[in-house]
Structure formats: C-alpha cells, structure tokens
Amino acid sequence: MKSNLMKKCANVMLTSSLALSLSLPLLGHAYADGNLQVSDNFEQGEAQDWKVDSGNWSVVKGGDGFTYQQSGRSEGCSVKGDASWTNYSVQADVYVDDFNGSNRVYIAGRYTDADNFYAASLYNKKGGALEIRKNVNGSMKTLATKKNYKLDTHTWYRVKLELSGSEIKMYVNDKLELSATDASLTAGAIGLVTSKTTAQFDNVIVSGTSPEGDTGTSPVNPVPGKDQPTPGVNNNATSKNNYNLTGFSYGNTGGGNIAETDANYKKVYNAVDLNEALKKGTKVKVIEIMNNLDLGWNEIPSAAKVIPFGANNPVQTHPVLKKTGVSKVYFENLHGITIFSANGAKIKHAGFVIKNCSNLIFRNLEFDELWEWDEATKGNYDKNDWDYITIEGTSSKVWIDHCTFNKAYDGLVDVKKGSNGVTISWSLFKGDDRSSNSWVTQQINAMEAHKSSYPMYAYLRSSAVGMSKEDIIDIAAGQKKAHLIGATEMAGDNPDLEVTLHHNYYLDIQDRMPRLRGGNAHVYNIVMDDAGLARAKTRITPDMAKAIAAKGYHFDVVGNGAISTENGAVLLEKSYLIDVFSPIRNNQNDAKKAEYTGKIKAEDVIFSDKGTVFRGGSEEANSPLAPYPATAKDFSWNGFTKLPYSYTAENPENLVAQLQGKDGAGAGKLNWSKENWLKTAYNGAASKVVQAVEDSE
C-alpha cells in the first residue's frame, strides 16, 4: 500500500529517549513529565488520549501497520497533550492522500484551540512550499516559507516543529528547512491538522523541556543521593557549551591548529586520498574528510588496495556488504594527527585499527554499515572481527569526540593491549532504527526472500518458534557491544588501560558501557537508554526462548551497563540510566573468584526502571545500583588516589534533553568553523557559524 513508507514501527521509543523511567511493553501510549515526552505510533489500533476537535479521524491498518487518518475533506484537527507545555518539539510522519486542490497539512504546536496555534505546513500550491505559520485569534499568517519544494501525494514526509521561546524551526526529513521568530503564543498542546486535505499521520514524537516557570523537575519518587560534591567536580559550572578536551586524553595535541594552506593539511575526497594521507612516514598533520566515504574492499580502486588499507574478514550474509566488501584501515606508528569533518561526513564499510600511535584526534565523523546477520556462529557474533575503531598496541592519547557510531557486527570502539590516555566524548552510539529501509531491515528482507539459505533465520520464522519478521527486526536492532577495554583475560598490560567516557548517548546498546579488565575507567554524564531493548525483549516468550536454546541458537536481548572485572576500577557518576537490566556488574567470569571481580562505584546516578525511579549511588542501603553478582570490593583507583585531571560533571536531571539537543552528542550537530574542530580548548563556548535565514513571506 505504501511502498516508501517511513514507518519506524518500534523505534518511536528509541528516537524519543525518555527523561524519566517508562514501562514500555506497549506502544501508542502517551507519556508526559517534567521533561515532556510523548510517543505514539498507533500500533495498538486505537488513538489513545487524542481529542478530535473536527474532521473524520480513525486509526487504519495498512500493509506496514497502523496510521492515524483524517478522511474528511473539510477542516480536521486532533489534539493531544497539555495546555501548559511551552518549549518542545513535535514530530510526525505525514502522508497526504489527497491535497484536494491547493491546500495544506499541518503539524501544530502550542495549540490551545482551532484559532490559536503554530504550525509546520506542507502546502502544494505553485509547485509546493514549506511554511511556518501562526494562527492567533483566528487570523492566520505565514512567518516563513520555502517555495518550489516539490510535494507529492502518497509519499511519507517526516515533519518536525521545534519551539523554543520565540524561536520556531521546521525540519523535513531531519533537515532544517525554515526558521522564524514570533512571541504571540507561549504554551499549548500538539495538534494534527488538515485544511481540506485527506492525510495520514504516524510516529508522533514530542520531546522537550518543562512547562514555563518550572526550573527543573526531579525524578518521580527519587531516593535522595549524597549531596556532597565529588572531589574535582565544580557543581556550579555548566559544560553544555564547553567541549574542552578533558579526561585521560588531556594534553593530547593532535595535529595542531594549522591553516588549510599548510602543506601538512590534507583534504580527503576518496579512498586514494585517505590511503596517501596515512602511509608510513606521512607528514600530514590534519586530515579533513570532505564528503562521505565508501571504503568497502570491493568498492575502492586498486590504487587504494595497499597498506595502510587491507581486506577485512569476508562478508557472509548482508546483501549490500556482499557487493561492497569490508576493509580494514590501519593507523600504525602515527603521531600527532587530527582527522575530522566539518559537515559530519559518514564513513562506511570499514573498520579502523589504531596501533602504536599517540596524539590522535577523531572529531565529527559518522561510522556506518558494518553489521550483518550471523548464521556462521548461530548468533554469537564470533566470526567477523568488525569493530569501527580498535585502539591497541599501547597507543596513548586518543580523543574521539562528537562522533556517531551505528550498529556494528562486533564492538563500536574497543581499547586493548595496554592502551591509555583515551577519551570518548559527546558521541552517539546507537542500534538500528527499524525503519522500512534500515540496515537491519534490508538484511531481514533478503533472508525472508530466501529462507532456505539461512537456517537460523528460517527456524526463528518457523512454527517451532513462531516469530514474525517484525519481531526479528525489533529484536535484532539493538547493538550487542559498545566498549571492550582489555580484550585478553588477565593480560599483563591490562592495568595500564585508561579510558574516560563523558557526555555520550548510548541508545539501544546491550552491553559494555564500558566492560573493563583491569586499569581505570571514568564515566560521567552519559545516558544509557535501553527503553527500546526493554520493549523488544517482550516479543520473546518463554516458549520461544526455550525453542531457540534447544537448537543451540542465540537470539535474545540483554541489557548490561557498566562492568568492571579483574580488579579494574570504574566510577560512574552523574549519569542517567533507562531500563538497563543489569546496570552495575563486577564479575562476568566466576563470582566466587575475587581475582575476576572488579571495583565499581556509582555516584549520583538516576536509574529509571519500569516506572520506578531511583537517584543515588551504589553504596546506599537497598540501592538498585549495588554491584552484581560478586561481593563488592571497596572502590579505589589503580595507580593513583585521585584522577589526574580536572573536569565538570553536571546535574544529570536534564542530561537526556541536553545530549539529544541541537548541540548535543553525535556527528553533524555543531555548525562550527573548521578552526574550531582543530582546537582542544575553548574560552567559553566555541563560536558558531551563523546560518542564513530562509526567505519568508
């Protein structure tokens, strides 16, 4: 029915990570709290809590699930939310069945009644247009417009209206298209509005800040934690706009702040350029990635198929990777290099190995398309050693900042063989989004068409287990592993490992945030958001799990958070955990053997679990953050008594919104000058490039 449906099925709760604990076995339910969160994809077959002001509204079922349809050709409006909501964004997928001439479809915010609201408008007159409009006391006015924007019927558009004070923005398909300023309306609910059109809506997501006047809402029923400041932490400071290099990588110089005209500044447009920049003896200090790079072994030219490039483990199942192949790119014995992109460029089909290097910086890069279904080891994912980044060979001083890591076969960023001085900051780590053409969905569709070639998949789809294709996509979407720190059990150089993780968002990650063997890991101001995993796990019934295990297959959802083993020291502080099954672990080998037990401590952490919210530390009585499964060891750092660097850890209450925000975690978030990406310290907030304002009428 909808060949290009942007249906995200189950990812609604993922892309709208909850600021408080939510129980998520059911979709289509609305939630609101101090941080304002609503999700609805109508998959229960009903429009829960939506109030129809006008029109003919109903939930309808198509080939890709349920949508919310307005089928009348007069005015139509359906409303949800609270009149007190002020600053927030409302997003929905919009599908116009019929514009019925030259008419409009709106996503509305600050809606108080049919005569008062702001709206992001799709308007099909004169070739199509995007608009930001306001309706005040029944008088409609266009605040900004983008003309000649082709709009088609029977096509899904993802439309978002963002309201922050007097600033109004409109996004289409995740791209900022329009901005406007207006202070006429200050508060109101959300609305789906049709002006003489027939249309369908899906995947409504609301996220934002507190109602006006609320300076911050504490978690529901919190258990008070310790109020004493952590040594070395300035509780009165804010680091929202402070992206200074800190952590164990403090002092990392990278390639320095050199001009584009410098002979040691290399602009990379393709695999050959990158190969040349990384060759042994290179004098390049700054590598700027100018555009997206496809680096699969079968898609790069022969001139790039020499060291430091090599073929990675062969592809087994993914239809795209079978064509592109997978490469491995080596950074070996390189010192003092910054590799960055000014536009958040994407690197695909390759893993990077950093060996015996120092003073390396990676910033504003996205890594993607390095996962495939594992038939060979029956779901254990032990065949392809595909990590996006592996830091090894006693490398020292590596900073990874403002990067995005999508689902991978193995780890996302691993650190091993005594490497130290590693900081990973302001980065987004995420599973698959489960959309109609996502990386996982492409894999599942290929196997669905040829089940006989994939015994494990065929068994899951058989009557012996009874999983649907949608079940498998939802369950497979999560990323299995984030950070393995120390790859070899009891290795002699494990005590040298040093990693700092801060201001990272982990979305749908099942394990290792981080997993430490020996050494030290400092983790602060991160979000572990496993709400989508919690929902996906409900798809596996006890009978299904039993049938899967009986055949020796591995297809489940786990949820481990921070893990310390082998006397490693992990401090987790001022962070936000959502529906993580086992948030704090201290042994993964044998709980009776102290040598396999690590030291781990949580301080001032918000843990939201199935409707219950705890705020505090691991050492409080009856704390759900108490280390498990071994007897806890007293916490102390290995090799020093206090951290060898200063840092600022913020109140975790607003961490979810902060890291999801426009200046938050991940690649492509900051519209900076190139010079800013080469710096490691800023005097206050880094200066931003001013974007041009769209024409308006």
N, C-alpha and C positions, 0 to 999 in steps of 0.2 A: 504493500500500500504506500509506504514512504521509503523509497529506495535510498534517499540520502538523509535519513532520519538522524538527527544529532541526539538520539536518545541515550542518556547516560545510565539508564536503569538504576543501578545500585550505587553509583558514585556520588549521589547527592550529599550523603553524609560525609563524604571524603573531602569534596571540594569546599564544603562549608563546615570546617572543623569546629567543634563545639567548645565554647569557652567555659561551660560547666559540664558536669557529668550528665550523660544522657544514656538511657537504656534504649538500644537500637534494634531490637528484633523486628520492629515494624516500621515500614516506610510510609510516607504520606501523612505523617503526623507533624503538627507544628509545635515548635518549642520557642519560648521567649524567656529571656532572663536579663540580668544586668548588662550583658554584652550583646544582647539582641540576636537571636539565631532562629531562623525558620527554614525548614526544608519540606518540599512536597513534590513527589513525582507521581502521585495518584495511583500507585500500584496496588492499593487496596480496593480499587474500583469505586471509590467514593471521594467526594470533595470535603474533607474534614475541616470544619471551622470556617469555610468560605461562606460569606454572606452575599447573596445576589441582590444587587441594587436594581438592575434592569437587564433585559435580554433573556435568551433561552439557553441556559447553561446546563451541561451534563458531562459526566465522565464517560468517555467512549473507549472501546477496546479496538486496537488495530493489530497488525502483524508484529509490531515491536513493543507492545504493551499498551498501557492506558494513557490517555491525554485528557485535558480539560477543554471542552469545546463550547464555543458560543456560536449557535447555528442560526440565530435570528438576524435579519438584515436591517434592523433598526439599531439604536444605541444599545450597547451591552456593557455591564460593569459588574465584576465580582470582587469583593474586598476581603482582606484578611489582616489581622494584626491589631495594634493598639494606637489610639489617638495620641498617646504621649511619646511615641517614637520620634526621634529627631534626626540624628546623623547616622546614616546607614546606606547600604547598597541593596538593591533588589534586582535580581537577575532571573530571566526565564528564557526558555526556548520557545520561539514563536513560529507558527506555521499558518500562512494565510491560505485558506481555501478559495476565497473569492474577495477581491477588493471592491466588487460591485460598483465599478466606475472608478472615480478618483477619490479614494477615502483612506482612512488611517487606522492603524492598530497601535495601542499604547501599552507601555509598562509604566505604571504610575507609582509615585511615592508621595509621602506627606499628604495622603488623601484623607480629607475629613468628610467630604460629601461630593456629589456629582458636579458641584460648581467650584470646588477648591482642591487642586492637586497639581503636582509637577508630573511631567511625562516624557519618556523617551519614545519618539514616534517613528513608525515606518509609514511613509507616505508615497503613493505610487504615481503622483501627478508629474507630467512632463519628464518622463524618463526615470522617475524615482528620486526620493530625497529622504535624508535622515534629519530629524528635528529634535530639539529640546523645546518643550512648550510648557506654559503655565496657564492654569485656569483659576482665576481669582474672582470670586463673586459672580461666576457665570460668564466672565469675559476672558476669552481665550487669546493668548498672544504667543508668537514664536520668538524664543530667545536666541536660538542659534540654529543654523541649517547647513547641511551639506547637500548640494544639488548634484544631479546626474549620478546618483547612486542607484545602480540597477537593482530593482527588487522584483522577484519572481514569486508567483503563487506556487504552491506545492513544493516549497523549499524551506528548510528549517534555518532560522537565524537565532543566534544566541545574543540576547539584548540585555544590557545592564544599565541601570540608572544609579548613579552614585551621588549622594547628598551629604555635604559636609559644610555646616554653617551656611554661608551664602554661595558656596561653590557647588556647581552642578556639572556632572560629566556623563556622557553617554558612550558606551562601548558596544561594538557589534563584533561578534565572533572573536571576543577577547582583545580587540584593538580599540584604543581610544580614538573616537571619531569627532566628538564635539565637546566643547566646554562653554559654560555660561556662568554669569553671576546674577543672583537675584535673592532678595531677602523678604519677599512677600509672605511666604509660608514657612513656618518654623517646625511644625510637627504634624504627624499623621500616619496612617496605616499604609498598606500597599494595595494596589489595585491592578486588575487585568481589565483593559478597556478596549472595546471595539467601536468604531464610528462607522456604522453602516456596512461593516465587513463581517464575513464569517471566518473564524480563525480557531486554531487550537493552541494550547499552552502546555508546557511541560517543564519539569525540573526547576521549579521555583525555589530560589535560594535567597534568603535575606541574612545579611551579616553586618555588624556594625557596633556602634558604641552605645552607651547608656542613654536613657531619657534625659532631657535637658535639666540641668541642676544637679544631677547625680554625679558626684565626683569619683565614683568607683564603687562597685558593689562587691562585697565579699562573697565568697562561695556560700552556697546553701549549707546550713548546719556545719560550719567548719569546726574542727577541733583545733584550738589555738596552738600554734607552734611557738618556738622560742623567739622572743623579741630582740634578743641581744644581737648586735651587728656581728657579722662574720669578720674575723681578722683580715685586714687588707681590702675590705669592701667599703666603698663610700655609698651609704644608703640614701644620701640626699642628692646624688647626681643622677642624671639620666644619660643613657648611651643610645637613645633612639637614632640620633643623627651622628653618632660617634662610631666611626668604622676603623678606628686606630687598630693597628696590629698589636695584639697582646697575647697572653698565653705562653706556652713553652717555645713558640717560634719568635718571641720577642727578640729584636735585634737582627732579624732576617733582612738583608738588604735587597734581595732580588737583583734585578738588572740595573737598578737605579733609575732616576728620573732624567732620561735623556731625550733629546729632541728627535722628531721624526726624520729630520735630515741627517742625523748621525749615521755614520757607516755601519754601526753596530745595531741599528734599529731595522728589523726585518718585517715587512708586511707579507703575510701569507694568504694566498688565494686558493691554493690547491695542495695536493699531497706532495708534489715535487718540491714546492716551496718549503713545506714543513720539513721534509726529509733533509734538504740542504741546510736548513737552519739548525738542525740537531746533530749534524755529523760530528764525528770525533775531531777535536781541535777547533770547533766553531768559535768565532769571536763575537757571535751575536749575543746581545745582552737583553734586548726586548723583542719579543715576537708578538705581533698584533695579528690576530685571526680576523680577516676582513669579511668573511662570509661563512655560511655553513659549509662543513667539510664532510664528504662521504669517503671514508677511509677503508672500506672493506677490501680484502685482498684481491677480489675479482674485479673491483671497480676502479682501482688505481692503476696508472700507467706503469709500464715496465721500468721507467726511469726512477720510480719511487720504490720499486721492489728490491731494495738493497738496504743494508744496515744504515740507519737505525730502525728500519721497518722490517717486519717479518710476518710470516703467516701464523695465525693463531690456530688453536685446535679446530678441526674441521666441523662444519655445520652438519647437524643431524636432521632437524625437523622443520625449522621455521621457513615458510615459503619465500620470504624476502631475503633472508640471510643465505639461503641456498644459491641465490643468484649473486649476491654481493660478496659473500665470503666475509671473514673476520680477520682483522690484522692485529698485530701487537707492535706498539711503538715504544722504543727504548730511550729513556733519558739515562745515560750512563757516563759517570765521571764528568758531569757537567756542574758548573758552579757559577752562581750569580746570574740567573736568568728570570725574567718576568714574562709569562705568556698570558695574554688577556685578549678580550674582545670589547670593543666599545659598544656593541649592539646586542650582546648576549648570544653570540653565534653558537650553533649546535654542531657537535662532533659526533658522528655516528659510525657504528660497526667496527670499533677499535677499542682496545684496552691499552693503558699506558703503564709502563714499568719504570719506576724511578729507582736507580741503583747506584750507590756510592756517589750521591750528589749532595750538594749543600746550597743553601740560599736560593731556593726555587720558590716562585710565587705563581699561582694559578688564580685568575680572577675573571668573573663574569662570563663563564663558559657553561654550556649545557651539554650533557653526555646522554646519548640515547641509543636505542635499538641494539641491545646486546643480550637479549634473553631469547631462549627457545624452550619449548616443551621437552621434558626429559623422559624419554622412553628407555634409554640405554641403562640407567641405574634405577629404574622404577620409581622415579620421583625423588630420589635422594640428591640429585643435582651434584654428583661427584665426578662427572666426566669432563666437562668443559671448564677449564680454569679461566673463566671470563670475568675479570674484575675491571671496572672502569679505571681505577688507579690503584696500583700496589707500590708502596714505599718500602724499600728493603735495602740490604747491603750497608747497614749502619749509615744510612743517609741522615743528614742533620739539617735542621732549619728548612722546613717546607710549610708554606702557608697556602691553604685553599680557601678562597673567600668568594662569597656571592656567586656560587655555582649551583647548578641544578643537576641532580642525578636521578635518572629514570630507572625503571625496573631492569635488573641485570640477572644473568644466569647464576653468578656466584656472589661475591661481595661488591659493595659500592666503592668504598675506599678502605683498604687494608694497610696495616703498618706492621712490619715484622723485621726479624734479624737485627734487633738492637737499634733500630732507627729511633731518633729522638728529635726534640725541638719541633714537633708538628702541631700546628693549629688549624682547625677547620671551623670556619665561622660564617654566619649569615648565609647558610646554604640550605637548599631544599632537597630532601631525599624522599622519593615517593614511589608507590606502586603504580600499576596501570589504572587508567581512569574508566575502564569498562565501556567506553563509548562504542558506537556501531562500527567504527573502523580503527579501533585502537590496536596497539601492537599485539596484545593478548588475543583480542577478538579475531584478528587476521589469522593467528595460529590455530585457534579453535575452529574457525570456519574451514580451514584447509583440512584439518583432521576429520571434521564432520563429513566432508565430502568423500573421504577415503578411509573409513574406519578400519577396514581390514589391514591397512598398513601400520596401524597404531594400536597394538594390543591393549596397552594400559587404558588409553582413551576409550577404546571400544568397550572395555569391561566396565568402566565407570558409567557409560551410557546404556549398558545392557540392563535387563530386568533384574540381574543379580544385585546390582547396586541401585539403579533407578534414578540416576542424576540426569537432570536436563542440561542442555547446552548452556543455558543461563546460569545454572548452579555452578558449572565448571568454570565459566568465565569469572564469576564473582569470587569464587574460592581461589582461583589461580592468580588473581590480580595483585595480591599482596606481594611485597618484596621480602624474600626469605632472610637476607643478611645485610647488615649495614657495615659495621666496622669490626673486623677481627684484628686485635692488637696483640701480636705474638702468635705466630702460626704454628710453632713447634712446641709440644709439651715439654716443660722443664728445660728449655734451651738455656744455655749458659749466658746468652746475651739478653734474655727477657727482662732482667732487672734494669736494663738501660732504656727501656721503652718509655717515652714521654709524649703524651697527647693531650691537647686542650680542645674541647668541643664547646662552642658557645653560640647562642642565637641561631641555632639550626632548627628547622622544622622537619620532623620525621612523620610522614603520612603513610599509614598502612605498611609499616615495617614490622616484620615478625620477630626479629631477633637482633642482638648485638648492637646496642646503643649506649656504650660500646660493650665488647666482650674482651676483657683484659687478662693476659697471662703475665704476671709479674709487672714490675715497673709502676708507673703512675699515670693516672688519667683524671683530669679535672673537667667536670661537666657542669656548666651553669647556663641558665636562661635558655633552655631548649624546650621544645614541645615534642612529646611522643603522643601521636594521635592514632590510636588503634580502633576508633569507633567503627570504621568500615570493616575491619577484621572481625570485630565482635558480632556484627550483623552477618557477615559471610559464614561465620562458624555455625550459626544456627541452621544453615542449609544442610549440614551433615548430621543426619540422625544416628542414634546409636547402632541401628541395624546396618546403615551404610558403612559406618566406621568399622564394624566387625567384618563385613564382607570385604572391604578394601584390605584390611590387615591379613585376612585369611589367604589372600593371593600374594602377599609379600609386597604390596604396593604402598607408597607413601603419598597420601594426598589429604592434608589436614591443614588447619590454621593454628599456629602457635602465637604467643604474644609475650616474649621475654623483653625486658627493658635493659637496664644497666646491669652488667655482670662483672664480678671480679673473682679471679681464681689464682691459684698458685702464689699466694701472698702478695698479689698486686694490690694497689691502693686506688680506689675510685671514690671521689667526692662528687655527689650530685646535689646541686643546690639551686634554689630559687627557680625551679622549673615547673612545667605543667604536664601532667600525665593523664591521658584519657583512655579508659577501658583497656589498659595494659594488663594482661592476665597475670603475669609474674613480674612486677615492676623492679624488684631488687633481688638479685641472686648472688650467692657467694661460693657456689660449687657446682660444677657440671660433670664431675667425674665420679667421686665417691665421697659422700657427705661424712663418712666415718674417718676419712683420712685428712688430717689437718693440713698436710703439705699441698693438697689440692684446693684448699679453701683460701679465698681472698679477703681482703679488708674492704669494706664498702660502707659508706655513710651517706644518708640523705639529710639535708637541712632546708627547712622552709620550702617544702615542695607541696604543690596542690595535686592531689590524686583524686580524680573523678571516676567512679566505678559503679556503673549500673544504678545511677540515681543517688548514690551516697558520695559525699564529698568530704575529704579529709585534707587538712592543711597542717603540716608539721614536719617532723623528722623521723628518722628510723629508730631512734633510741628512746622514744616516748612509749609509755605503757600502752599495750594493745595496738601499737601502730601497724597499719596495713603495709607499711614500708619497711618493716623489720626484715633483715636479710634471711634468705631461704636458699637451700634446705639445711645447711650445716650450722653448727653453733657459731655465733658471731664472734669475730675477732675484734679486739679494740682497734680503733682506727688510728693510723699514723702514716705519714708519708714515708716513702722509701728513699733514704739518702739525704733527706733534709727535714727540718722541723716546720718550716713554713714555705709557702710557694715562693719561688724566686722571681716573681713579677707582680706588679700591681694590676688591678682590674676593677671594673664596676659591675656588680650584679644587681639587676633591677627587681622591683616587686613583681612577682610572677602573675598577678591578677590579670593584667592586660596583655600578657605575652602572646596569646593566640592571635588577637587582633593586630598586634604590632608586627608579628612575623608574617602574617598574611597580607599586611597592608602594602600600599604602593611603594614604600621604601623598605620593604621587609626582606625576607630570606629568599634567595634564589637568583638566577641569572636574568638579565633583562629588566630588572626592577629600577635601577638607577640610571637616569639620563645625565651622565657625567661627561665632562670633557676628558679627553684621553689622558691629560696630565694627572688628573685625579686618580686614575687607575694605577698609575706608576708610583704613587705615594704610599707610604706606610703609616703616616701620621698626619693628622689634620688639626688645625687650630679651630676647634669647634666643629660646626657642620661643614662638610665639604660643599663647595659651591656647585650649583647645578646649572646646566644649560637651560635657558628659557625657551620653552616651546612656543611656536607661533600659534595664535588663536585662529580657529576656523572662522570663515566668513559667516555672518549671521544676518538674519533679516527680522 
